[in-house]
């Protein structure tokens, strides 16, 4: 049988991996944007189309996944832009989903209790944020984000949910790993 410390450590490892990939993706986006920004400009086409896909975009066999103009790419990849928003929102979805759909039940088994007995404010807040990401196009609402006990003040209502470095540090400060090991208190 798994012990609570083992389950919590495994969850912490998953959060670590999700965070690494999230931050690496943002670093890759910044590098990509610098490459696009530094590309030579042809006077007859000052805002060329940037293709994202598989294969050489100059060949008919290439497969396009997306295309934006250079200016659109630079706007979306700017700090705090759409790319940062979506990547940070994916972090929220992945971290919450790992807890809710795998680790919560495993930790409950390790503690000999029901999953509903494992209640932590951080995960309630992540659930509210997740709801706004999925059902409110990533915009913080009073009905969901506004109900957060710990994190509501870092995500302004009616604004995109943006997981900045500062916000991520605030979230990490609230992870209840020690209380998760200790188990539910009644």
NUPAGU-997969 format. One line per field, with one value per residue: residue number from 0; chain; z, x, y of N, C-alpha, C in turn. Coordinates in steps of 0.001 Angstrom, whole numbers, plus 524288, in hexadecimal, padded with zeros to 5 digits. Layout:
N
num c(NUM	...) .
chaine c(A	...) .
n.up c(Z	...) .
n.east c(X	...) .
n.north c(Y	...) .
ca.up c(Z	...) .
ca.east c(X	...) .
ca.north c(Y	...) .
c.up c(Z	...) .
c.east c(X	...) .
c.north c(Y	...) .
This chain:
186
num c(0	1	2	3	4	5	6	7	8	9	10	11	12	13	14	15	16	17	18	19	20	21	22	23	24	25	26	27	28	29	30	31	32	33	34	35	36	37	38	39	40	41	42	43	44	45	46	47	48	49	50	51	52	53	54	55	56	57	58	59	60	61	62	63	64	65	66	67	68	69	70	71	72	73	74	75	76	77	78	79	80	81	82	83	84	85	86	87	88	89	90	91	92	93	94	95	96	97	98	99	100	101	102	103	104	105	106	107	108	109	110	111	112	113	114	115	116	117	118	119	120	121	122	123	124	125	126	127	128	129	130	131	132	133	134	135	136	137	138	139	140	141	142	143	144	145	146	147	148	149	150	151	152	153	154	155	156	157	158	159	160	161	162	163	164	165	166	167	168	169	170	171	172	173	174	175	176	177	178	179	180	181	182	183	184	185) .
chaine c(A	A	A	A	A	A	A	A	A	A	A	A	A	A	A	A	A	A	A	A	A	A	A	A	A	A	A	A	A	A	A	A	A	A	A	A	A	A	A	A	A	A	A	A	A	A	A	A	A	A	A	A	A	A	A	A	A	A	A	A	A	A	A	A	A	A	A	A	A	A	A	A	A	A	A	A	A	A	A	A	A	A	A	A	A	A	A	A	A	A	A	A	A	A	A	A	A	A	A	A	A	A	A	A	A	A	A	A	A	A	A	A	A	A	A	A	A	A	A	A	A	A	A	A	A	A	A	A	A	A	A	A	A	A	A	A	A	A	A	A	A	A	A	A	A	A	A	A	A	A	A	A	A	A	A	A	A	A	A	A	A	A	A	A	A	A	A	A	A	A	A	A	A	A	A	A	A	A	A	A	A	A	A	A	A	A) .
n.up c(80000	7FCF6	80365	809E0	809C5	80104	7F8B1	7F8DE	7F69D	7EC8A	7E779	7E8DB	7E2A9	7D8CE	7D7F5	7D7CE	7CE28	7C713	7C8B7	7C5A5	7BAC9	7B7B3	7B9CB	7B379	7A9B8	7A8EC	7A8DA	79F60	7988E	799C3	79544	78B03	78819	78814	77FD0	77782	7781F	7758A	76B43	75DD2	756F7	74BEA	7439D	73D2D	74273	74DD6	756A5	757B7	7561A	75FD5	7605A	76727	76840	76259	75B43	74FD7	74DC3	743E5	73D05	73675	73BFB	7465F	7530E	758C5	7653F	76A40	767B7	7683C	76756	767CA	76ED0	774B9	77973	77FC3	7866F	78BA8	7909C	7978E	7A47E	7ADA1	7A619	79D5B	79C17	7A578	7AC39	7A917	7AA7A	7B544	7B8F9	7B5CE	7BCA7	7C614	7C3DB	7C26F	7CC02	7D348	7CF35	7D010	7DAE9	7DD81	7D77E	7D8A5	7E130	7EA47	7ECE3	7EE47	7F6C0	7FE2E	7FF62	803BA	80D34	8114E	8104E	80A9C	7FDF2	7FDF3	807D3	807AA	8074D	802B0	80266	7FA1C	7F1AB	7F032	7ECBD	7E378	7DE16	7DCA3	7D65B	7CDE4	7CA42	7C645	7BE83	7B7A4	7B5E2	7B4F8	7ADA5	7B172	7B71F	7C2F7	7CB8C	7D3FC	7D810	7D897	7D908	7DFC3	7E8DB	7ED29	7F7E5	7FA84	7F1AC	7EBEF	7EC22	7E5F3	7DBCE	7D466	7D352	7C7BD	7C12D	7B92B	7BDB3	7C231	7C3EE	7C922	7CC6D	7D6AD	7DA16	7D947	7E0F1	7E99F	7E94A	7EAEE	7F518	7FA99	7F9F9	80061	80430	80D83	8140A	80DE3	80EA0	81938	819D3	81A49	822FE	82D3F) .
n.east c(80347	801D2	80831	80463	80C6A	81218	80ACB	808B7	812B8	813E3	80C02	80FF3	818CD	81415	80F64	81886	81CDC	81514	815E1	82038	81FAE	8184F	81D78	82639	82174	81DDA	82785	82B4B	8241F	826AB	830A4	82E22	82817	82FC8	835DB	82ECF	82D10	836EF	83822	83B2B	8355F	82D8E	82BD2	822CE	81C0A	81962	814C2	8153B	80F46	80F7E	81160	80D43	80FEF	811B6	81C8D	822BC	81E9B	81E6A	81C62	812B9	80FFC	8103E	80A71	80181	7FF32	7FC9C	7FBF9	800F2	802C2	80F40	80EDC	8061D	809C4	811D3	80BFD	805A5	80D06	811E4	815F4	80C97	8052E	7FC0E	80064	80618	7FD92	7F760	7FE60	8007D	7F663	7F4E8	7FBC8	7F648	7ED72	7F220	7F787	7EF4D	7E8BD	7EF20	7EF7C	7E496	7E0B4	7E766	7EF34	7E9D7	7E29A	7E98B	7EF59	7E77B	7E545	7EEC9	7EE39	7E59A	7DB98	7D0AB	7D0E7	7CB9C	7CD44	7D6CF	7DA46	7DEFF	7E210	7E7F3	7E651	7DBAB	7DBAA	7E189	7DA86	7D23E	7D76C	7D9CD	7CFBB	7CD19	7D4B2	7D1A1	7C6B6	7C52E	7CB64	7D587	7D523	7D4EF	7CA93	7C0BC	7BA1D	7BFF6	7CBD5	7CB63	7C800	7D067	7D818	7E2A4	7E837	7E2C4	7E4D4	7ED8B	7EAB7	7E493	7D721	7CF80	7D7ED	7E1B6	7E5E6	7F213	7FDD0	80786	8155E	815DF	80B91	80BAA	8130D	80D47	80531	80AE1	80E2D	80575	803CC	7FF81	8065C	80AAC	801D0	7FC0C	80183	7FFFA	7F555	7E6FB	7E077	7D7B0) .
n.north c(7FB62	808C1	81340	81F2F	82727	823AE	8248C	82F49	8330E	82F16	834B2	83ECE	83DCC	83CD4	846BB	84C86	84919	84C82	8572A	8590C	856A4	85E12	867AF	86641	865F5	87039	87554	8715D	875C6	88050	88035	87D1E	885D6	88DA0	88A23	88B45	89603	899C2	896E1	89960	8A425	8A5B1	8B000	8B06C	8AA17	8AC6D	8A811	89C6F	88F9D	88607	878EE	86DA8	860BE	85428	85001	855E1	86287	866A3	85EFA	85739	84E62	85093	851D1	859FA	85EED	867F7	875BD	8827A	89054	896C8	89F59	89C7F	89355	8977B	89DD6	89678	89049	896B2	89A8D	8973D	8963E	88F89	8857B	883BE	8842D	87B60	872E7	87387	871EB	867B9	862E0	86417	85DC9	853D9	851E3	8524C	84A58	84165	84072	83F83	8370F	82EB9	82EC6	831E3	829F2	821A6	82558	825D4	81B2A	817F7	81D1E	81876	81C8A	82394	82996	832FF	83695	83B15	8471B	852B9	85FE7	86438	85D58	85E64	868A7	86799	8616C	86890	87005	86999	867C6	871A4	8724A	86A55	86BF8	876A0	87ADA	87CB1	885C6	88C76	88B19	89099	88939	88007	88089	888D8	8843A	87F68	87B91	87CBB	8801B	8877E	89259	893B6	8927C	89A9C	89DE4	89CE5	89D33	896DF	88A6B	889B4	883C0	8886C	88948	88D12	88AEC	88013	87D8F	880CA	87976	87029	871F1	86F6E	864BF	85971	85147	84C9C	84BF6	84561	83C15	83A23	8383F	837FB	840BE	83F98) .
ca.up c(80000	7FCC1	80800	808B1	80802	7FBAB	7F50B	7F8B4	7F3CF	7E700	7E581	7E8A4	7DE08	7D43A	7D7D0	7D61D	7C883	7C44D	7C92B	7C241	7B551	7B6F7	7B993	7AED0	7A530	7A8B1	7A70A	799CB	795D5	799AB	79161	785F6	786F3	786B9	77A87	773E6	77843	772FC	765CB	75A2C	754CB	7465E	74355	73AAF	745FC	752FD	75AC7	75539	758D0	76267	76045	76AF0	7661B	7617C	75609	74D95	74C32	73E60	739E5	736D9	73F8E	74BD4	755CC	75C0F	769ED	76B79	76526	76A24	76552	76B6B	772FC	77820	77C90	783C3	78A3D	78EC5	79399	79B3D	7A9FC	7AF20	7A18B	79CFF	79CDF	7AB1B	7AEA4	7A807	7ACE7	7BAE0	7B9EB	7B54F	7C194	7C9DA	7C277	7C344	7D195	7D5DC	7CD4F	7D268	7E03E	7DDEF	7D4D0	7D9EB	7E638	7EEB0	7EE6C	7F046	7FBFC	8019B	8008F	80743	81258	8131B	81093	80573	7FB35	7FF79	80CD8	8069E	80578	8033D	7FFDA	7F525	7ED7B	7EF27	7E982	7DE37	7DB99	7DAE5	7D1EE	7C993	7C821	7C2F9	7B9E0	7B40C	7B4B8	7B463	7A9F9	7B425	7B998	7C874	7CCA4	7D97D	7D993	7D969	7DB30	7E426	7ED7D	7EF00	7FD3D	7FAE6	7ECDC	7E937	7EBB5	7E20C	7D6A0	7D456	7D0CB	7C26A	7BE5C	7B80F	7C1D2	7C06E	7C7E8	7C8E9	7D025	7DBE9	7DB5D	7DA0B	7E624	7ED6A	7E947	7ED76	7FAB8	7FCEE	7F98C	805A8	80420	812C7	815DB	80ACB	8110C	81E56	81918	81BA7	8288D	82E38) .
ca.east c(80000	804AD	807D3	80321	81108	81376	806FB	80995	8179E	812E9	80913	813AB	81C0D	810E4	80F09	81DB3	81D5C	81185	81818	824DA	81E01	815BD	8215E	8296C	81E55	81DF8	82CC5	82B85	82100	829CA	834C7	82B76	826A1	8349D	83754	82B1B	82E02	83BE1	8382D	83B79	8307A	82D76	82892	81DBE	818D7	81B69	81246	8146F	80C6C	812AB	80E9C	80EBE	80E1C	81589	81ED4	8246E	819DE	81ECC	81AF8	80D1E	80F31	81043	80562	800FD	7FBED	7FAD8	7FEE6	8000C	8069F	8138C	80D0C	802A9	80D1D	81481	8080D	803D3	81156	813F4	81510	8072B	801D0	7F8A9	8035F	806EE	7F88B	7F5BE	801FC	7FF73	7F152	7F5B2	7FE2B	7F204	7EA52	7F517	7F89C	7EA67	7E6DD	7F257	7ED98	7DF1F	7DF60	7EAF2	7F1DC	7E63E	7E095	7EDF2	7F0A2	7E331	7E635	7F348	7EC7E	7E119	7D706	7CE6D	7D33F	7C8DE	7CF62	7DBB4	7D8D1	7E32A	7E050	7EAA0	7E3DC	7D6AF	7DCD8	7E2FE	7D5A7	7CF85	7DA60	7D8F2	7CA7E	7CD53	7D7D9	7CEA5	7C16D	7C4EB	7CF9C	7DA39	7D454	7D36C	7C548	7BF50	7B778	7C3B2	7D0B9	7C9FC	7C704	7D54A	7D989	7E82B	7EA8E	7DF5D	7E6FD	7F1C1	7E85E	7E068	7D230	7CEA9	7DCE4	7E3A2	7E8D3	7F77B	80133	80CB2	81912	81427	806DB	80D27	81568	80901	80280	80E4E	80E4B	800A8	80348	7FF19	808BE	80B1C	7FC99	7FA50	80407	7FD8E	7F01B	7E291	7DF77	7D202) .
ca.north c(80000	80DAA	8169A	824A0	82A11	82215	826C9	834F3	833ED	82E1F	83931	8432A	83CD8	83E1C	84C75	84E44	8481D	8500F	85C6A	85949	856DA	8631F	86BDA	86543	8678E	875EF	876B1	87023	879BF	88521	87F63	87D31	88B41	89080	8887A	88DBF	89BA3	89AE9	8951F	89DC7	8A626	8A6F9	8B4CA	8AF86	8A6EC	8ADCA	8A4F9	89759	88B83	8820B	873F5	869AB	85BCE	85003	8501D	85AD7	86559	86813	85A68	855EB	849F9	85256	851DC	85E99	85E94	86D46	879E6	887C1	893FE	897C6	8A2D8	8997C	88FE0	89A92	89F82	8920A	88E06	89A92	8994D	89831	895A4	88AF7	880A8	88338	882FF	875FC	86F2E	873A5	86F75	86214	86135	8639B	8592E	84F05	85124	850F4	84549	83D49	83FDA	83DEE	83230	82A73	82EBE	83276	824CB	81E8B	8273F	82423	8159D	817AC	81EFC	81575	81FF6	82493	82E0C	837D4	8385F	83DE2	84C54	85698	864BB	8650F	85A5A	860F3	86D37	865C5	85FB4	86D51	87221	865E4	868AF	87651	87118	8670A	86DCF	87C4E	87C2C	87E67	88ADB	88BE1	88CF5	89116	8845F	87BC3	88288	88C3D	88105	87D16	87CFD	87E08	88226	88B2A	897A5	8941E	8921C	89E94	89C92	89EF0	89D33	89199	887C3	889CC	88174	88ADB	88708	88EA6	887F4	87A9E	87D46	88127	87468	86C50	872FE	86D5E	85F0F	85751	84C12	84A6B	84A81	840E0	8377C	83943	83615	83B63	841CA	83FB5) .
c.up c(80000	801DD	80648	8070C	8026E	7F7A2	7F481	7F5C3	7EDF4	7E493	7E503	7E3E6	7D903	7D3AC	7D5F1	7D035	7C551	7C450	7C5B2	7BC8D	7B41A	7B64C	7B4DE	7A9E7	7A49E	7A6EA	7A13B	7968D	79578	7958D	78BD6	78464	78574	7813D	77675	77398	77540	76D4E	76225	757EE	74F02	745D6	740DD	73E23	74B99	75788	758A3	758A5	75AF4	7629B	76493	768D5	765AD	75BDD	75450	74BA8	74675	73AC0	73A88	73A8B	74549	74E01	75977	7609E	76B28	7684A	76755	76768	76978	76FF1	776BD	77BA3	780FB	787F2	78DDF	79231	79751	7A0D0	7AB72	7AAAF	7A1A2	79DFA	7A2AD	7ADD6	7ADEE	7AA90	7B2CD	7BC41	7B95A	7BA40	7C5A1	7C8C7	7C3C6	7C909	7D47B	7D435	7CF96	7D802	7E051	7DBBC	7D5B6	7DF9B	7EAE4	7F085	7F08A	7F5C9	7FFDF	8031E	80479	80CCB	81484	813CF	80B21	80305	7FCDF	804C6	80C38	80422	806BE	8000D	7FA94	7F0B5	7EC51	7EBB6	7E3FB	7DB45	7D992	7D632	7CD1E	7C70A	7C496	7BE11	7B5DD	7B24C	7B3F1	7B117	7ACA6	7B6C1	7BF33	7C955	7D285	7DB79	7DACB	7DBF4	7DFE9	7E92D	7EFA7	7F471	7FD8E	7F649	7EA1C	7E860	7E79B	7DC74	7D660	7D129	7CB99	7BF53	7BD1E	7BCBB	7BFC0	7C4DD	7C73D	7CCA8	7D5BE	7DD98	7DC61	7DF5E	7EA63	7EDBE	7EC24	7F35B	7FD81	7FC93	7FEFD	80648	80994	814EC	812D1	80D00	81623	81DF5	81AF5	8218F	8293F	833AF) .
c.east c(80378	80415	80691	807F8	812AC	80FD5	807E8	80EA1	816E3	80FCF	80CAF	8173F	81918	81065	81436	81E5B	819E5	813C5	81CE3	8233D	81B6F	819BE	824FA	82681	81E69	8235E	82D6D	8288A	8240D	82E25	83282	82A27	82B67	83670	833D4	82C2C	832F5	83C30	83854	83618	83140	829EC	82334	81A04	81AAA	81912	81114	81162	8105D	80F57	810B3	80C8F	81279	8177A	8204C	81FA4	819E9	81D43	8152D	80C03	80F1D	80AB3	80548	7FD5D	7F989	7FE05	7FD25	803EB	80AD5	811BC	8095F	805CB	80F9D	810B6	80695	80819	813DE	812CD	80F86	80349	7FEC2	7FB97	80466	801D9	7F721	7F955	80125	7FA48	7F1AC	7F835	7F9DE	7EED6	7ED30	7F5FF	7F3A3	7E88D	7E9FE	7F095	7E83B	7DE0F	7E333	7ECA9	7EE37	7E43E	7E4F3	7EF68	7EC5C	7E3E3	7EAA9	7F1C6	7E7E5	7DC41	7D4B5	7D114	7D0A7	7CAB3	7D47B	7DA62	7DD35	7E1A6	7E2F0	7E7E0	7DE56	7D774	7DE4B	7DE2E	7D296	7D241	7D98F	7D3A6	7CA77	7D099	7D482	7C987	7C0EE	7C97D	7D465	7D9D5	7D26D	7CE07	7C473	7BD05	7BB4C	7C8B1	7CFA7	7C8EF	7CBFA	7D69C	7DF1F	7EA40	7E767	7E1CF	7EB4C	7EFB9	7E3BE	7DBA4	7D1C2	7D3B9	7DE69	7E69E	7EE5C	7FAFB	806BA	81060	81768	80F56	80826	80FBC	8113F	80603	805D7	80E8B	80997	80023	80371	801AE	80916	805D3	7FA72	7FCB3	80153	7F81D	7EBDC	7E22E	7D992	7D0F8) .
c.north c(804E2	810A5	81C2E	827B3	828A6	82494	82CA9	83627	83312	832A4	83DF3	84295	83E2F	84403	84EBE	84D9D	84BC8	85596	85CFE	859DF	85C1A	86778	86B20	866F2	86D7E	877CC	875AF	87412	87ED6	884BE	87FB5	882CA	88E7F	88F12	88B25	893A3	89D1D	89948	899D5	89F2D	8A753	8ABBF	8B3F3	8AC56	8A7E4	8AAB2	89F86	8938E	88795	87D1A	87070	86497	857E4	85055	85594	85DCC	8670F	86392	85925	85160	84B9F	85255	85686	85D7A	863E0	8711D	87F23	88B59	894C5	89B30	8A005	895D3	892F2	89C83	89B04	88FB3	891EC	898D0	89AE5	89794	89086	885D9	87FBD	881B8	87D3F	871F9	86F08	87113	86989	85FE7	86051	85EAE	85425	84DEE	84FA0	84B86	840C8	83C45	83D46	83878	82DC2	82A9A	82F54	82D28	8214C	82034	825B0	81E6B	8150C	81962	81BE5	818D2	8207F	82951	83326	839DE	83B5F	8431E	8501B	85B5B	86590	86232	85C50	865BE	86B9E	863D4	8646B	86FBD	86EB7	866D7	86D7F	8756B	86E2E	8699F	873B7	87E49	87E7B	883AB	889F7	88E37	88D5E	88BEF	87FF2	87DC1	885FC	8894F	87E7A	87F1F	87F0E	8811E	8865D	89085	89817	893B1	895E8	89CD3	89F85	89F8A	89797	88F67	8870B	887EB	883A3	88809	88833	88B8F	88235	879E3	87D83	87C02	8705E	86D1B	8709F	86769	85CA7	851F1	849A5	848B9	845D1	83BDA	8362F	836F4	839B2	83C27	8422F	8419D) .
